[in-house]
Structure formats: structure tokens, C-alpha cells
């Protein structure tokens, strides 16, 4: 099975879903483009950087959305966000087995800042409504642009996240942190540090995602199905409850207490009890997951 990292949005959808099952909603042929980019003489995309539609996953009907990292880094604008929101709202009517969000984005487009920010808030609200209706939302992160900004928050609102070692997940990107607080706070040119801090392995150890997989579309496909099945097996886990929110807050507070003074994830990995913390980046996904089983937070 092909690399998830190297595939574009539609290639990921075609490989992830059952053969020939994907039916796109608002395809590029309709030419629904951003009303803002043209006014700024910026390039437009006929799908505004996101493909949405229906398909099947091992026979189960699912709704899917895949952000195209090749267009403006998958950044969210007004139309882009409206497509995501519309898909989630349609899920409330058609009630698919699950909604799969293949996220690859740097956040909101600077060209459409206010419209993009509003769009992200609407996506977040719609996602929580889908969860409240008993439909699991599964996020997949494995693209080269990672998942940052407002969509990083959206990802953490989902029921579960599948991430690869190559995937990255955070609120603010390295360059943003460095610009705001200086290189002493975070050196965005230190790529090893960036991946240690925002990469899939660290996120898995901290309990920020539920599954870590190899860079393989087949692995993402299987994990998405397993997580959706787990949600349906425990229907009470699908809605976001106050109890779950309070537990998450306690986990975050404990994380600050335990690791707030750490300057590098290597220090955190060592505190978690991993003897050869420096060797973690070299481990394959399966070996890493086996090693992390007894030490990851929230396990």
C-alpha cells in the first residue's frame, strides 16, 4: 500500500476507502472558489483546497473530507471551511457509520483571516454536534504540513486521532512560536527538535492521539475502522461529556506539573521511564508502540 505522506488528498481518499466507493460532493467541476483570493490576485483552486464526499470503509458508509496540503498548505478559508461544516451538518441527516477527517493544514489563511477564523469555529461546533448525535469522528494526520492552528484544536475535539511518525499536531507552528517568543523559546530551524516536539511519537506518548501507525495508507485505513468500531462498541464515549472534559483538564494539569520545566521532549521521555530516550526517533512504528505501551500518558 502506498505512502500516506506522499499522496495528495484525493489519492488518500481513493486508497483509504473501498474501491470505487468515493463520491465527491461539490467537485472541482463546479468551480466553487474563494471569493477573497481573486480580489487579492492570489491563485485559486476549484475545490478550495479540500475534497469532501461519501464512501465506504470495509463496507460501512462513511463521510470523508481530505485537505489538500499542496494548495496553500491546506489552510482554511471561507469556502474551505463551509465545505467541512456542510459535510458535518449533512452527517446529522444521513447518519453515516463515521466521519473521517484527513487533516493537513497550517491553520487559517492569512488572506482570509476573519472569514477563516469564523469558518474554523463553525467546523468545531458542527463536529461537536455530530459527536452529540452519536456519530464518531475520526481524524487522520500524516501529511507533510502537519495539523496546526485552529484545525489542530478541531482535531482534538474529535473522538480519536490516528497519526504517523511523520505527522505533526499542535496549536501554534514552530515558526509562529519563534516569531512571537524568540529563537530561545523554540528554534524552528532545528528540525529534529520540531519533530520531537510536534511529531506523532511525542503526541502518542502524551496521550494526544489514540493510535500511531506507519506511513502507510493501509495502516491508516485499518486504524480508522478499529477506532470507529471502538466508539460504536462504547456509545457513551462518542458524545463529549462534562466528565470526559474534566478528566482531560486533569490530564493537562498533571502534564504541566510533571513536565512544565522541560526544555526538550527527550527530558519528558526520560521522566516517563524510557531508558534509551535518544533512540526513540529511530524506532519503527510497531516497535515504538510496543515500547510505549506501559509508559504513555492516559493509557
Secondary structure, 3 states (H helix, E strand, C coil): CCCCCCCCHHHHHHHHCCCCCCEEECCHHHCCCCCCCHHHCCCCCCCCCEEEEEEEECCEEEEEEEECCCCHHHCECHHHHHHHHHHHHHHHHHCCCEEEEECCECCECHHHHHHHHHHHHHHHHHHHHHHHCCCEEEEEECCCCCECCHHHHHHHHCCEEEEECCCEECCCCHHHHHHHHCCCCCCCCCHHHHHHHHEHHHHHHCCCCCEEECCCHHHHHHHHHHHHHHHHHCHHHCCCCHHHHHHHHHHHHHHHHHHCCCCCHHHHHHHCCCCCHHHHHHCCHHHHHHHHCCCCCCC
